[in-house]
Amino acid sequence: MFQRILIALLLIFLVSVSYSRDLGLIARDVPNDAGFAIRLNWQPIPIPPNIHIHRFYLERGVQPEGPFQKVTDLKSDDTSYVDDGSNRNPNSLKPNTNVWYRLKIEYAMAFRQGDSLLVDTLNRVIVSSETVGPVQAKPSWVNPKRLIVIFLITIYFLLILFFTRRARKGLSLFVRKIAGLSALDEAIGRATEMGKPVLYCPGSQGVDNIQTIASMIILTEVSRRTAEYDVPIIVPLMSAFVVPVAEEAVRSGALNAGRPDAFQPDNIRFLSEEQFAYTAGVSGIMLRERPAANLFMGAFFAESLILSEVGFSTGAIQIAGTSNVHQLPFFVVACDYTLIGEEYFAASSYISKDPGLLGTLKGTDWIKIFTIAVIVIGAILETFGLTGFTKLFEIQ
Amino acid sequence: MSELIGLWIAALLTVFILSFLYKDNPFYKFAEHLFVGVAAGYVLALSWHNTIKPNLVEPLFYQGEWILIVPMAFGLLLFTRFIPKMSWLSRWSLAAIVGIYSGLAVVAIAEADFVTQIRATLIPIWDQTKWTQFSNQPSIVHFIHLFTNFITIFGLLTILFYFFFSVEHSGTWGLIAKIGTGLLMVGFGAGYGYTVMTRIALLIDRVVFLLGDVIGLL
């Protein structure tokens, strides 16, 4: 018995010495970021057969002598960790601040008895590794590994500026006919003949979504036409932030038509921020108020099929537009016309005839030519085993 | 007991919602209004606990991050909509939201939807490794794999032509655009089938809930 205790004490001493020696802990600033991250690497910790690692964790302090606070729990076989302080947690890593790190190992003796492992949890030993620091998370202005992005954005904006100036000068910019948009008049005309409203769903996303912004431009034009024909337009909304924007869009449309009285604030309806509660609400409107035309223009998700199916069952003419690729099949199946992907964004330019938007549309067409050229050149070079060109487009 | 009541309420509401398959009826209306009402309350509580409290109240009032007064002021300006004479002030907040998010979206979209997509298409038209694979194990699958890179590049180029707005889709341009449309539809068909399968799985889940958990038949 005495011999066994002696061996255990000796083992604890040796393991403690081994753990408290240099574990090769290295802390380095993560380059090319906003200054919120430090990468830590260390050697794998040795685990003798009679030792059970109870806890293994990383600590950070703002002074070498402490106090230290726990950053995260680690697995015993971990050898690296990125201390990322990009969240708003008050204990997170701050940019440009000196910090020190150390690893802590909490272990206990373990004995195998038959198939079970008995761990002496009452006598845990806590050992600290060496403390490393000071190290700072430094923010970078430019990430050189993403220069291609800024290069392409610059080309894109220059093209947009060029074509916008041309459009503002009154030079005509040809834009081909988009079938779904030509059907808008047909849909509004049908609603006029039937004496029923038009339903306009601007998607399920907030005003921060680019598709919702494009939808508001289309809504202005649609509400101008409904005001001209004296057809009510119902706009059910899922985001509270979109309510004032949608109100402004419908009001502007009515004003542009010279019919300010056509604007009915009660028809701009906030239903719910919950996806399927909103879907149930819109389905209810479709069934009870029986709109003659349903226009789904914006960012849609799982509600797309339900909405378009319910609209189809009511016999309404349906036009949809979205760039959410996964929802397009449902709109293609259940709607009379669908604006696919970029056609939807083109619609806002086409319909508004705004020089700025038309310039954007022309700019994107030239970017497509550039993209086609890059893909053809890149694919040919890749076929001949030349990979240098491809590497230009690799971002990290 | 409370668990049993909850189970029956869930079962009844499921049946009420499914009754919509027959036609609009008072039970569906009840479930719909309940859903919308409960969701409104739930979202309010969720916004407080997940957004307002951790991102504004705690850092501002307990940790002294006074800069947060600026976004708080912008948030409060949104409520000026209820005062007709001051309602124009709410546009400042909306302008800030739209402007900031559009700016942030430019870089994210340029990276994810543009550069990354271009990079993914810079592949050899003829992949020698696939040929070797086919030579070693001749099969229909390996034979089709020989052409996947070509189909990817060709498909992408024709679809890009379809989204070209500066030329009329007629003649050669029209033919290329038609091929692009056809390939798009093939993709949509596959996506539709895949999603219908997952939706059927959701339906099975509800049927299992009703017949198994509630009635105990399964």
HADDOCK unambig.tbl for C-alpha pairs under 7 A between the chains (distance, minus, plus):
assign (segid A and resid 149 and name CA) (segid B and resid 110 and name CA) 6.48 0.50 0.50
assign (segid A and resid 149 and name CA) (segid B and resid 111 and name CA) 6.27 0.50 0.50
assign (segid A and resid 149 and name CA) (segid B and resid 115 and name CA) 6.78 0.50 0.50
assign (segid A and resid 174 and name CA) (segid B and resid 166 and name CA) 5.76 0.50 0.50
assign (segid A and resid 175 and name CA) (segid B and resid 165 and name CA) 5.41 0.50 0.50
assign (segid A and resid 175 and name CA) (segid B and resid 166 and name CA) 5.10 0.50 0.50
assign (segid A and resid 176 and name CA) (segid B and resid 165 and name CA) 5.40 0.50 0.50
assign (segid A and resid 176 and name CA) (segid B and resid 166 and name CA) 6.17 0.50 0.50
assign (segid A and resid 176 and name CA) (segid B and resid 167 and name CA) 6.15 0.50 0.50
assign (segid A and resid 176 and name CA) (segid B and resid 168 and name CA) 5.35 0.50 0.50
assign (segid A and resid 207 and name CA) (segid B and resid 98 and name CA) 6.45 0.50 0.50
assign (segid A and resid 208 and name CA) (segid B and resid 97 and name CA) 6.29 0.50 0.50
assign (segid A and resid 208 and name CA) (segid B and resid 98 and name CA) 5.29 0.50 0.50
assign (segid A and resid 208 and name CA) (segid B and resid 101 and name CA) 5.30 0.50 0.50
assign (segid A and resid 208 and name CA) (segid B and resid 102 and name CA) 6.89 0.50 0.50
assign (segid A and resid 210 and name CA) (segid B and resid 102 and name CA) 6.75 0.50 0.50
assign (segid A and resid 271 and name CA) (segid B and resid 36 and name CA) 6.95 0.50 0.50
assign (segid A and resid 272 and name CA) (segid B and resid 36 and name CA) 6.00 0.50 0.50
assign (segid A and resid 272 and name CA) (segid B and resid 39 and name CA) 6.65 0.50 0.50
assign (segid A and resid 272 and name CA) (segid B and resid 40 and name CA) 5.89 0.50 0.50
assign (segid A and resid 273 and name CA) (segid B and resid 40 and name CA) 6.93 0.50 0.50
assign (segid A and resid 273 and name CA) (segid B and resid 43 and name CA) 6.77 0.50 0.50
assign (segid A and resid 274 and name CA) (segid B and resid 39 and name CA) 5.78 0.50 0.50
assign (segid A and resid 277 and name CA) (segid B and resid 35 and name CA) 5.49 0.50 0.50
assign (segid A and resid 277 and name CA) (segid B and resid 36 and name CA) 4.84 0.50 0.50
assign (segid A and resid 277 and name CA) (segid B and resid 39 and name CA) 6.65 0.50 0.50
assign (segid A and resid 278 and name CA) (segid B and resid 36 and name CA) 6.91 0.50 0.50
assign (segid A and resid 280 and name CA) (segid B and resid 32 and name CA) 5.71 0.50 0.50
assign (segid A and resid 281 and name CA) (segid B and resid 32 and name CA) 6.50 0.50 0.50
assign (segid A and resid 287 and name CA) (segid B and resid 24 and name CA) 6.88 0.50 0.50
assign (segid A and resid 326 and name CA) (segid B and resid 191 and name CA) 6.72 0.50 0.50
assign (segid A and resid 329 and name CA) (segid B and resid 188 and name CA) 4.73 0.50 0.50
assign (segid A and resid 329 and name CA) (segid B and resid 189 and name CA) 6.65 0.50 0.50
assign (segid A and resid 329 and name CA) (segid B and resid 191 and name CA) 6.66 0.50 0.50
assign (segid A and resid 329 and name CA) (segid B and resid 192 and name CA) 5.54 0.50 0.50
assign (segid A and resid 330 and name CA) (segid B and resid 192 and name CA) 6.70 0.50 0.50
assign (segid A and resid 342 and name CA) (segid B and resid 163 and name CA) 6.71 0.50 0.50
assign (segid A and resid 343 and name CA) (segid B and resid 163 and name CA) 6.91 0.50 0.50
assign (segid A and resid 365 and name CA) (segid B and resid 164 and name CA) 5.80 0.50 0.50
assign (segid A and resid 365 and name CA) (segid B and resid 165 and name CA) 6.75 0.50 0.50
assign (segid A and resid 365 and name CA) (segid B and resid 166 and name CA) 6.92 0.50 0.50
assign (segid A and resid 368 and name CA) (segid B and resid 160 and name CA) 6.86 0.50 0.50
assign (segid A and resid 372 and name CA) (segid B and resid 157 and name CA) 6.41 0.50 0.50
assign (segid A and resid 375 and name CA) (segid B and resid 118 and name CA) 6.83 0.50 0.50
assign (segid A and resid 375 and name CA) (segid B and resid 121 and name CA) 6.61 0.50 0.50
assign (segid A and resid 375 and name CA) (segid B and resid 122 and name CA) 5.92 0.50 0.50
assign (segid A and resid 378 and name CA) (segid B and resid 122 and name CA) 5.22 0.50 0.50
assign (segid A and resid 379 and name CA) (segid B and resid 122 and name CA) 5.07 0.50 0.50
assign (segid A and resid 379 and name CA) (segid B and resid 123 and name CA) 5.24 0.50 0.50
assign (segid A and resid 379 and name CA) (segid B and resid 124 and name CA) 5.12 0.50 0.50
assign (segid A and resid 379 and name CA) (segid B and resid 125 and name CA) 6.03 0.50 0.50
assign (segid A and resid 380 and name CA) (segid B and resid 124 and name CA) 6.67 0.50 0.50
assign (segid A and resid 380 and name CA) (segid B and resid 125 and name CA) 6.96 0.50 0.50
assign (segid A and resid 382 and name CA) (segid B and resid 122 and name CA) 7.00 0.50 0.50
assign (segid A and resid 382 and name CA) (segid B and resid 123 and name CA) 5.85 0.50 0.50
assign (segid A and resid 382 and name CA) (segid B and resid 124 and name CA) 4.61 0.50 0.50
assign (segid A and resid 383 and name CA) (segid B and resid 124 and name CA) 4.03 0.50 0.50
assign (segid A and resid 383 and name CA) (segid B and resid 125 and name CA) 5.70 0.50 0.50
assign (segid A and resid 383 and name CA) (segid B and resid 126 and name CA) 6.01 0.50 0.50
assign (segid A and resid 390 and name CA) (segid B and resid 119 and name CA) 6.63 0.50 0.50
assign (segid A and resid 390 and name CA) (segid B and resid 122 and name CA) 6.23 0.50 0.50
assign (segid A and resid 393 and name CA) (segid B and resid 115 and name CA) 6.29 0.50 0.50
assign (segid A and resid 393 and name CA) (segid B and resid 119 and name CA) 5.57 0.50 0.50
assign (segid A and resid 394 and name CA) (segid B and resid 119 and name CA) 6.59 0.50 0.50
